[in-house]
Amino acid sequence: MTGRVLVPADGWFEWRLETAPEDEREENETGNGAPESQSASASVLAENESTGQMRPPTRHQTDAMFSKQPVRQPYYVRLKRDEPMYLAALSNVQGTQPQTEGMGLVIVTATADAGLIDVHDRRPLVFGPKAARRWLDPAISGAEIDDLARHAGEPAAKFRWYRVSLDVERPLVDEPRLIEALQ
């Protein structure tokens, strides 16, 4: 066994710091889907200059707080042709053997091409069907594996990405809408 495996996927998530759009700021003020840091900011008490008493911030003050704070905005990245992709991975788990400590799986990453959401310099190594079959071939040499990893990944031009709901960060939310584009 080579340890090379594939993880079939429809896409993956990337996060980018952005200023929240108006509609999401209003939603976050009601407590629906706000990241904890924003909810806490909205509940900060402000001192009334004339009386010295503490009071909740005004709508204007809340808007100002939200406009200055960046939001970790999730994006969903998928192939333009909406077909499943194959993520290159390595694993030491073998068949039906009991799993033990230290067993696992890692996704192989590649240098991110210019033009692909540009969040950071790494992304999953994504193969098309032909390269995926080669990745699994136990007869290929180390040099061929290296060449495959460096040159056979799908280029940035084959992907599309779009903003998705902040609910992606909520562990108890598991719904198809999480990969739908925000309007």
C-alpha positions, 0 to 999 in steps of 0.5 A, spaced: 500 500 500 502 506 498 499 511 503 496 515 497 489 516 497 483 521 494 478 525 498 472 526 493 469 533 494 464 538 491 469 544 494 472 547 500 471 553 504 476 559 505 476 565 509 477 572 508 477 578 513 472 583 510 468 589 512 461 586 513 455 588 508 450 592 511 445 587 510 449 582 514 450 587 520 443 588 521 442 581 521 448 580 526 445 586 531 439 581 532 443 576 534 442 571 528 448 568 526 453 573 529 460 571 530 461 571 538 466 577 537 461 582 534 455 580 539 459 582 544 461 588 541 454 590 540 452 589 547 458 594 550 455 599 554 457 606 553 457 612 558 452 617 557 456 624 557 451 628 561 449 623 566 455 619 567 451 613 567 452 607 563 447 605 557 447 601 551 450 604 544 445 607 539 444 604 533 449 609 530 454 607 534 453 599 533 453 601 526 460 604 527 462 598 531 461 593 525 463 597 520 470 598 523 471 590 525 472 586 519 468 579 519 471 572 517 467 571 511 467 564 508 467 563 501 466 556 498 470 554 492 468 549 487 470 547 480 466 551 475 463 545 471 460 543 478 463 536 478 466 532 484 473 533 485 479 529 487 483 532 493 490 528 493 491 525 500 496 521 504 493 516 509 496 510 514 489 507 515 489 500 512 482 497 510 479 494 516 484 494 521 483 497 528 485 504 528 490 506 533 493 513 535 497 516 530 493 513 524 490 519 520 489 522 513 492 529 511 490 533 505 496 534 500 496 542 499 499 546 493 502 553 492 495 557 490 495 560 483 494 567 482 487 569 481 484 563 486 481 567 492 488 569 494 487 568 501 493 565 503 499 561 499 496 554 499 490 550 497 488 543 496 492 539 491 486 538 486 486 532 481 482 531 475 480 524 473 486 522 469 491 525 474 487 522 480 488 515 477 495 516 476 496 518 484 493 511 486 497 507 481 502 503 486 507 502 480 509 510 479 516 512 481 517 517 486 519 522 481 513 521 477 509 522 484 513 529 485 511 531 478 504 529 478 504 533 485 507 539 482 504 540 475 498 535 474 493 539 479 487 543 476 489 550 475 485 556 478 482 558 472 478 551 473 475 554 479 469 559 481 468 561 489 463 565 492 461 568 499 457 563 503 453 564 510 457 566 516 453 560 519 458 555 516 462 557 523 456 554 527 458 547 528 451 545 530 448 547 523 449 542 517 444 544 512 445 544 504 444 552 504 451 553 507 454 552 500 449 556 497 452 563 494 449 569 498 445 574 494 
